[in-house]
Amino acid sequence: MESALKSVFDKVSSYDLFNNFFPGLVFCCVLEQSTRFTLETDSVWERLFMFYFVGMVLSRIGSICVESVLRKWKVLNKETNQKEPFLKYAHYEHYIEASEAQPTIGILLEKNNMYRTMVAVFILLIPAKLFDWILYDFIQELLPVGNELIFIMICALLIILYAYSCRKQTTYIRKRVEKYMREKIEH
């Protein structure tokens, strides 16, 4: 079993480890310790997969929702005394060119994405705790169909979340292809 786990972790990229698995692990552990929700399973593999999947969902929430809010949020720049976006990205073409010249930028981006995902972790723990505190008993006792409705709502939200994630990823890919084609034509 130990060699199988080692083999799996050897194949997992640092991005997957720090942006999917680790946030999923943190979220699941804190959720189980601070609420009545239990995510227990008898299989180590199922538990590892659950951490990864939950983390992947959290990463998408961070990418689609948290990033959008942080980019629109304005804060005062003390140097210029002007309000600026909390997050301000470089132009994508500039990022591509700079990351090709300086591979460290890719590592910094990976860390940045992990921080964004961890923001999503802690944001989502708040409604999970509120749900446990305020609605858990109501749904369990008064609405026998409550769990089924929650399942359907979660599935619908995941469909929307991953559709937007697909759209965002497709845009990144298209921009890279367009940049490559422009450079090819110019040379």
C-alpha positions as CSV (number, residue, x, y, z in Angstrom):
1,M,0.0,0.0,0.0
2,E,2.8,2.4,0.9
3,S,4.6,1.9,-2.4
4,A,1.3,2.4,-4.3
5,L,0.7,5.7,-2.5
6,K,4.3,6.8,-3.2
7,S,3.8,5.9,-6.9
8,V,0.7,8.0,-7.1
9,F,2.2,11.0,-5.3
10,D,5.3,10.8,-7.6
11,K,3.0,11.3,-10.6
12,V,1.0,14.1,-9.1
13,S,2.2,17.6,-10.2
14,S,3.1,20.2,-7.5
15,Y,0.1,22.2,-9.0
16,D,-2.3,19.4,-8.3
17,L,-0.8,18.8,-4.9
18,F,-1.0,22.4,-3.7
19,N,-4.0,23.7,-5.6
20,N,-6.3,20.6,-5.4
21,F,-5.2,18.0,-2.8
22,F,-4.0,20.3,0.0
23,P,-7.0,22.7,0.0
24,G,-9.4,19.7,-0.2
25,L,-7.6,18.1,2.8
26,V,-7.8,21.3,4.8
27,F,-11.5,22.0,3.9
28,C,-12.6,18.4,4.7
29,C,-10.7,18.2,8.0
30,V,-11.9,21.6,9.2
31,L,-15.4,20.8,8.1
32,E,-15.4,17.5,10.0
33,Q,-14.0,19.1,13.1
34,S,-16.2,22.2,13.2
35,T,-19.6,20.8,12.0
36,R,-21.7,17.7,12.2
37,F,-20.8,16.7,8.6
38,T,-18.9,13.5,8.3
39,L,-17.0,12.6,5.2
40,E,-15.6,9.3,6.4
41,T,-14.9,6.3,4.2
42,D,-13.3,3.0,4.9
43,S,-10.9,3.3,1.9
44,V,-7.7,5.4,2.0
45,W,-8.0,5.7,-1.8
46,E,-11.6,7.1,-1.6
47,R,-10.5,9.6,1.1
48,L,-7.6,10.8,-1.0
49,F,-9.8,11.0,-4.1
50,M,-12.4,13.0,-2.0
51,F,-9.7,15.4,-0.8
52,Y,-8.6,15.9,-4.4
53,F,-12.1,16.3,-5.8
54,V,-13.2,18.7,-3.1
55,G,-10.0,20.7,-3.6
56,M,-10.5,20.7,-7.4
57,V,-14.0,22.2,-6.8
58,L,-12.6,24.8,-4.4
59,S,-9.9,25.7,-6.9
60,R,-12.5,26.3,-9.5
61,I,-14.5,28.4,-7.1
62,G,-11.4,30.4,-6.4
63,S,-10.6,30.8,-10.1
64,I,-14.2,31.7,-11.2
65,C,-15.7,33.5,-8.2
66,V,-13.0,34.7,-5.7
67,E,-10.7,36.0,-8.5
68,S,-13.5,37.9,-10.1
69,V,-14.5,39.6,-6.8
70,L,-10.8,40.4,-5.9
71,R,-10.3,41.9,-9.4
72,K,-13.3,44.2,-9.0
73,W,-12.6,45.1,-5.4
74,K,-11.0,48.6,-5.2
75,V,-8.5,49.5,-2.5
76,L,-6.6,52.7,-1.8
77,N,-3.0,52.7,-3.1
78,K,-1.1,54.7,-0.4
79,E,1.6,55.8,-2.9
80,T,-0.8,57.3,-5.4
81,N,-3.7,58.0,-3.1
82,Q,-5.9,56.5,-5.8
83,K,-8.3,53.5,-5.7
84,E,-7.0,50.5,-7.6
85,P,-8.1,46.9,-8.1
86,F,-7.1,44.6,-5.2
87,L,-5.7,42.2,-7.9
88,K,-4.2,43.6,-11.1
89,Y,-2.9,41.1,-13.6
90,A,-0.3,41.6,-16.4
91,H,-1.6,41.4,-19.9
92,Y,-1.8,37.7,-20.9
93,E,0.5,38.1,-23.8
94,H,3.1,39.7,-21.5
95,Y,2.7,36.9,-19.0
96,I,3.3,34.2,-21.7
97,E,6.4,36.0,-22.9
98,A,7.8,36.7,-19.5
99,S,7.1,33.1,-18.2
100,E,8.9,31.7,-21.2
101,A,11.9,33.9,-20.4
102,Q,11.7,33.5,-16.6
103,P,10.4,30.1,-15.4
104,T,10.2,31.3,-11.8
105,I,7.0,33.2,-12.8
106,G,5.2,29.9,-13.3
107,I,6.2,28.9,-9.8
108,L,5.0,32.2,-8.4
109,L,1.7,31.8,-10.3
110,E,1.2,28.3,-8.8
111,K,1.7,29.8,-5.3
112,N,-0.7,32.6,-6.2
113,N,-3.3,30.2,-7.3
114,M,-2.9,28.2,-4.1
115,Y,-3.5,31.4,-2.0
116,R,-6.6,32.1,-4.1
117,T,-7.9,28.6,-3.5
118,M,-7.2,28.9,0.2
119,V,-9.3,32.1,0.3
120,A,-12.1,30.0,-1.3
121,V,-11.6,27.3,1.4
122,F,-12.1,29.7,4.3
123,I,-15.0,31.6,2.6
124,L,-16.9,28.3,2.0
125,L,-16.3,27.1,5.6
126,I,-18.4,30.0,6.8
127,P,-21.7,29.0,5.0
128,A,-21.0,25.4,5.8
129,K,-20.8,26.2,9.5
130,L,-23.9,28.5,9.3
131,F,-25.8,25.7,7.5
132,D,-24.8,23.3,10.2
133,W,-25.7,25.7,12.9
134,I,-29.0,27.1,11.5
135,L,-30.5,24.7,8.9
136,Y,-29.1,21.2,9.5
137,D,-31.7,20.0,12.0
138,F,-34.5,21.7,10.0
139,I,-33.6,19.9,6.8
140,Q,-32.9,16.6,8.5
141,E,-36.1,16.5,10.5
142,L,-38.7,18.7,8.8
143,L,-37.9,18.1,5.2
144,P,-37.3,14.4,4.4
145,V,-36.7,15.4,0.8
146,G,-34.1,18.1,1.9
147,N,-31.0,16.0,1.3
148,E,-32.2,15.2,-2.3
149,L,-32.9,18.9,-3.0
150,I,-29.4,19.8,-1.6
151,F,-27.8,17.1,-3.9
152,I,-29.6,18.5,-6.9
153,M,-28.7,22.1,-6.1
154,I,-25.0,21.1,-5.6
155,C,-25.0,19.3,-8.9
156,A,-26.5,22.2,-10.7
157,L,-24.0,24.6,-9.1
158,L,-21.1,22.3,-10.1
159,I,-22.4,22.2,-13.7
160,I,-22.4,26.0,-13.8
161,L,-19.0,26.2,-12.1
162,Y,-17.3,23.8,-14.4
163,A,-18.9,25.2,-17.5
164,Y,-17.4,28.6,-16.6
165,S,-14.1,26.9,-15.8
166,C,-14.1,25.3,-19.2
167,R,-14.8,28.6,-20.8
168,K,-12.0,30.3,-18.9
169,Q,-9.5,27.6,-19.8
170,T,-10.6,27.6,-23.5
171,T,-9.9,31.4,-23.6
172,Y,-6.4,30.9,-22.2
173,I,-5.7,28.2,-24.8
174,R,-7.1,30.3,-27.6
175,K,-4.9,33.2,-26.6
176,R,-1.8,31.1,-26.6
177,V,-2.6,29.6,-30.0
178,E,-3.4,33.1,-31.4
179,K,0.0,34.4,-30.0
180,Y,1.8,31.4,-31.5
181,M,0.1,31.9,-34.9
182,R,0.9,35.7,-34.9
183,E,4.6,35.0,-34.1
184,K,4.7,32.3,-36.8
185,I,3.3,34.7,-39.5
186,E,5.7,37.4,-38.4
187,H,8.8,35.1,-38.8
